[in-house]
Amino acid sequence: MNAIPKPSGKSKVSRPTRDEFDLQELAEKLGQSLEGSTQLVFTIWKSSETAQGTVTKMDTATQRVHIQTRYEGLLKIPFIDILKAESLE
């Protein structure tokens, strides 16, 4: 019987750290998108492409942000994985 080796933890990429000010600013942008249905461009950790859409819900129970996009449909992304949210303007 052959055992499958566990992946080593050495090559693990850690999530960038952000200070309280950056997290507060991100939360405000997400809240504005939720209230005003404004489009944002999201940079998501471990994703090679950005996502563009409108925040439809911020679920405090699961810590996920629901983003309605044109092509991908509804994305449910953990708040901590959203690195940046920028307005299209």
N, CA and C of each residue as an Amber inpcrd file, in Angstrom:
protein
   267
   0.8330000  -1.1730000   0.0000000   0.0000000   0.0000000   0.0000000
   0.8810000   1.2410000   0.0000000   0.6570000   2.1310000  -0.9650000
   1.4500000   3.3510000  -1.0690000   0.7330000   4.5040000  -0.3930000
   1.4560000   5.1820000   0.4420000   0.8810000   6.3430000   1.1350000
   1.1520000   7.6010000   0.3210000   0.1970000   8.5000000   0.3130000
   0.3630000   9.7810000  -0.3740000   0.9940000  10.7510000   0.6110000
   2.1320000  11.3370000   0.2360000   2.7890000  12.2620000   1.1680000
   1.9870000  13.5460000   1.3420000   2.0330000  14.0610000   2.5480000
   1.3700000  15.3320000   2.8250000   2.1820000  16.4610000   2.2110000
   1.5040000  17.5020000   1.7100000   2.2590000  18.6370000   1.1920000
   3.0210000  19.3250000   2.3190000   4.2130000  19.7730000   2.0030000
   5.0100000  20.4410000   3.0320000   4.5020000  21.8490000   3.2540000
   4.5900000  22.3140000   4.4700000   4.1110000  23.6470000   4.8180000
   5.0810000  24.7450000   4.4380000   6.2460000  24.3820000   3.9440000
   7.2670000  25.3740000   3.6380000   6.9160000  26.2420000   2.4370000
   6.1920000  25.6980000   1.4750000   5.8770000  26.4560000   0.2740000
   4.5590000  27.2260000   0.4000000   3.9670000  27.2030000   1.5590000
   2.6830000  27.8700000   1.7790000   2.8440000  29.3890000   1.7190000
   1.9860000  30.0210000   0.9200000   2.0260000  31.4710000   0.7800000
   1.0870000  32.0740000   1.8150000   1.5940000  32.9960000   2.6020000
   0.7670000  33.5910000   3.6510000   0.0070000  34.7990000   3.1140000
  -1.1440000  35.0090000   3.6890000  -2.0070000  36.1310000   3.3100000
  -1.3320000  37.4270000   3.7430000  -1.3590000  38.4480000   2.8870000
  -0.7600000  39.7290000   3.2790000  -1.4460000  40.2910000   4.5230000
  -0.6650000  40.8830000   5.4120000  -1.2380000  41.4730000   6.6150000
  -1.6560000  42.9100000   6.3320000  -2.7470000  43.3090000   6.9510000
  -3.2500000  44.6730000   6.7990000  -3.5520000  45.2290000   8.1780000
  -3.3860000  46.5320000   8.3180000  -3.6670000  47.1400000   9.6160000
  -5.1550000  47.4590000   9.7430000  -5.5340000  47.9000000  10.9170000
  -6.9380000  48.1890000  11.2170000  -7.5080000  49.2670000  10.3010000
  -6.6960000  50.2630000   9.9530000  -7.1440000  51.3430000   9.0740000
  -7.5080000  50.8010000   7.6890000  -6.6760000  49.9210000   7.1320000
  -6.9510000  49.3400000   5.8150000  -8.2340000  48.5120000   5.8240000
  -8.4330000  47.7260000   6.8810000  -9.6350000  46.9100000   6.9830000
 -10.8870000  47.7730000   7.1340000 -10.7840000  48.8620000   7.8940000
 -11.9140000  49.7670000   8.0760000 -12.2680000  50.4510000   6.7540000
 -11.2600000  50.8780000   6.0170000 -11.4810000  51.5280000   4.7260000
 -12.1430000  50.5590000   3.7360000 -11.7050000  49.3070000   3.7360000
 -12.3030000  48.2950000   2.8720000 -13.7630000  48.0590000   3.2530000
 -14.0400000  47.9590000   4.5430000 -15.4140000  47.7420000   5.0130000
 -16.3210000  48.9010000   4.6040000 -15.8070000  50.1260000   4.6500000
 -16.6010000  51.2860000   4.2350000 -16.9180000  51.2380000   2.7410000
 -15.9620000  50.8740000   1.9260000 -16.1930000  50.7610000   0.4830000
 -17.2330000  49.6880000   0.1720000 -17.1320000  48.5610000   0.8790000
 -18.0980000  47.4900000   0.6730000 -19.4980000  47.9350000   1.0960000
 -19.5830000  48.6560000   2.1990000 -20.8690000  49.1650000   2.6720000
 -21.4780000  50.1630000   1.7030000 -20.6670000  51.0270000   1.1200000
 -21.1500000  51.9910000   0.1340000 -21.6690000  51.2800000  -1.1040000
 -20.9830000  50.2170000  -1.5260000 -21.4370000  49.4530000  -2.6810000
 -22.7610000  48.7660000  -2.3790000 -22.9030000  48.2710000  -1.1630000
 -24.1350000  47.6050000  -0.7490000 -25.3060000  48.5800000  -0.7460000
 -25.0990000  49.7680000  -0.1970000 -26.1690000  50.7640000  -0.0930000
 -26.5040000  51.4040000  -1.4360000 -25.4820000  51.7240000  -2.2280000
 -25.7090000  52.4530000  -3.4620000 -25.6660000  51.6320000  -4.7240000
 -25.4780000  50.3270000  -4.6030000 -25.3770000  49.4240000  -5.7540000
 -24.3110000  49.8730000  -6.7490000 -23.1910000  50.3590000  -6.2320000
 -22.1140000  50.8020000  -7.1080000 -21.1870000  49.6330000  -7.4390000
 -20.6630000  49.6620000  -8.6520000 -19.7540000  48.6300000  -9.1280000
 -18.3560000  48.8510000  -8.5520000 -17.7280000  47.7760000  -8.1330000
 -16.3560000  47.8160000  -7.6390000 -15.5350000  46.7570000  -8.3590000
 -14.2370000  46.9790000  -8.3940000 -13.2970000  45.9780000  -8.8960000
 -12.5610000  45.4220000  -7.6850000 -12.6340000  44.1030000  -7.5100000
 -12.0820000  43.4460000  -6.3340000 -10.8010000  42.6980000  -6.6710000
  -9.7880000  42.8930000  -5.8510000  -8.5760000  42.0940000  -5.9210000
  -8.6860000  41.0690000  -4.8040000  -8.6220000  39.7890000  -5.1850000
  -8.8680000  38.7140000  -4.2290000  -7.6020000  37.8880000  -4.0640000
  -7.2820000  37.5720000  -2.8230000  -6.0910000  36.8000000  -2.5000000
  -6.1480000  35.4310000  -3.1720000  -5.0260000  35.0060000  -3.7310000
  -4.8690000  33.7280000  -4.4280000  -5.7090000  33.6250000  -5.6880000
  -6.1210000  34.7470000  -6.2590000  -6.8470000  34.7460000  -7.5190000
  -6.0240000  35.5310000  -8.5290000  -5.8510000  34.9520000  -9.7010000
  -5.0220000  35.6020000 -10.7170000  -5.7600000  36.7340000 -11.4270000
  -7.0840000  36.7550000 -11.3260000  -7.8700000  37.7940000 -11.9920000
  -8.6920000  38.5740000 -10.9670000  -9.0670000  39.7850000 -11.3620000
  -9.9330000  40.5890000 -10.5090000 -11.3900000  40.2230000 -10.7840000
 -12.2540000  40.5800000  -9.8680000 -13.6930000  40.3790000 -10.0360000
 -14.3520000  41.7550000 -10.0340000 -15.3470000  41.9230000 -10.8720000
 -16.0580000  43.1910000 -10.9450000 -17.5240000  42.9330000 -10.6450000
 -18.0760000  43.7220000  -9.7160000 -19.4710000  43.5220000  -9.3840000
 -19.9460000  44.4300000  -8.2740000 -21.1420000  44.1250000  -7.7940000
 -21.8030000  44.9070000  -6.7580000 -22.0180000  44.0430000  -5.5270000
 -21.7740000  44.6050000  -4.3570000 -22.0110000  43.8910000  -3.1080000
 -23.5180000  43.7960000  -2.8860000 -24.0170000  42.5690000  -2.7020000
 -25.4440000  42.3830000  -2.4630000 -25.7440000  42.0290000  -1.0110000
 -24.7320000  41.5000000  -0.2960000 -24.9390000  41.1150000   1.0980000
 -23.5790000  40.9800000   1.7790000 -23.5380000  41.3750000   3.0460000
 -22.3630000  41.1150000   3.8710000 -22.8370000  40.2430000   5.0250000
 -22.5120000  38.9590000   4.9540000 -22.9830000  37.9660000   5.9130000
 -22.0510000  37.9100000   7.1180000 -22.5110000  38.4200000   8.2420000
 -21.6630000  38.4540000   9.4390000 -21.4850000  37.0680000  10.0590000
 -22.4350000  36.1790000   9.8330000 -22.3410000  34.8350000  10.4080000
 -21.2030000  34.0270000   9.7800000 -21.0580000  34.1410000   8.4610000
 -20.0230000  33.3700000   7.7600000 -18.8080000  34.2170000   7.3980000
 -18.8620000  35.5240000   7.6810000 -17.7770000  36.4560000   7.3510000
 -17.5120000  36.4860000   5.8440000 -18.5720000  36.3260000   5.0430000
 -18.4410000  36.3420000   3.5880000 -19.1750000  37.5370000   2.9960000
 -18.6190000  38.0240000   1.8950000 -19.2190000  39.1240000   1.1520000
 -19.7960000  38.5350000  -0.1250000 -21.0780000  38.8020000  -0.3820000
 -21.7330000  38.2960000  -1.5820000 -21.6260000  39.3790000  -2.6530000
 -21.0240000  39.0150000  -3.7830000 -20.7930000  39.9620000  -4.8740000
 -21.4940000  39.4440000  -6.1280000 -22.3840000  40.2580000  -6.6770000
 -23.0820000  39.8960000  -7.9060000 -22.2680000  40.4070000  -9.0820000
 -21.8000000  39.4810000  -9.9220000 -21.0100000  39.8490000 -11.0910000
 -21.8270000  39.6080000 -12.3500000 -21.3590000  40.1760000 -13.4220000
 -22.0730000  40.0310000 -14.6900000 -21.8640000  38.6410000 -15.2770000
 -20.6330000  38.1500000 -15.2830000 -20.3220000  36.9060000 -15.9770000
 -20.2110000  35.6870000 -15.0700000 -19.6870000  35.8620000 -13.8600000
 -19.4950000  34.7210000 -12.9650000 -20.7060000  34.4390000 -12.0860000
 -21.6730000  35.3380000 -12.0580000 -22.8370000  35.1570000 -11.2030000
 -22.5500000  35.6620000  -9.7940000 -23.0850000  34.9840000  -8.7940000
 -22.9150000  35.3920000  -7.4060000 -21.6630000  34.7400000  -6.8220000
 -20.7560000  35.5680000  -6.3240000 -19.5510000  35.0830000  -5.6580000
 -19.7010000  35.3210000  -4.1670000 -19.2970000  34.3420000  -3.3770000
 -19.3120000  34.4760000  -1.9220000 -17.8630000  34.3720000  -1.4660000
 -17.2760000  35.5220000  -1.1570000 -15.8510000  35.5920000  -0.8650000
 -15.6370000  35.9440000   0.5990000 -14.7520000  35.2340000   1.2810000
 -14.4480000  35.6040000   2.6690000 -13.8950000  37.0350000   2.7250000
 -14.3780000  37.8180000   3.6780000 -13.9540000  39.2160000   3.8100000
 -12.4370000  39.3320000   3.8830000 -11.8000000  38.4500000   4.6020000
 -10.3570000  38.5280000   4.8170000  -9.5760000  38.2770000   3.5200000
 -10.1970000  37.6220000   2.5270000  -9.5300000  37.3450000   1.2540000
  -9.6250000  38.5020000   0.2620000 -10.4320000  39.5100000   0.5470000
 -10.5300000  40.6710000  -0.3370000  -9.3810000  41.6110000   0.0210000
  -8.4490000  41.7410000  -0.9070000  -7.2730000  42.5700000  -0.6480000
  -7.5340000  44.0340000  -0.9640000  -8.3500000  44.2780000  -2.0070000
  -8.5850000  45.6540000  -2.4280000  -9.9250000  45.7460000  -3.1280000
 -10.6210000  46.8460000  -2.9550000 -11.8630000  47.1280000  -3.6650000
 -11.7690000  48.5610000  -4.1770000 -11.8680000  48.7020000  -5.4940000
 -11.7230000  50.0290000  -6.0910000 -12.9450000  50.3540000  -6.9380000
 -13.3000000  51.6310000  -6.9540000 -14.4260000  52.0930000  -7.7600000
 -14.0200000  52.0950000  -9.2330000 -14.9960000  51.9080000 -10.1000000
 -14.7330000  51.8980000 -11.5410000 -14.4660000  53.2950000 -12.1020000
 -14.8550000  54.3100000 -11.3740000 -14.7390000  55.6830000 -11.8640000
 -13.3110000  56.1360000 -11.9830000
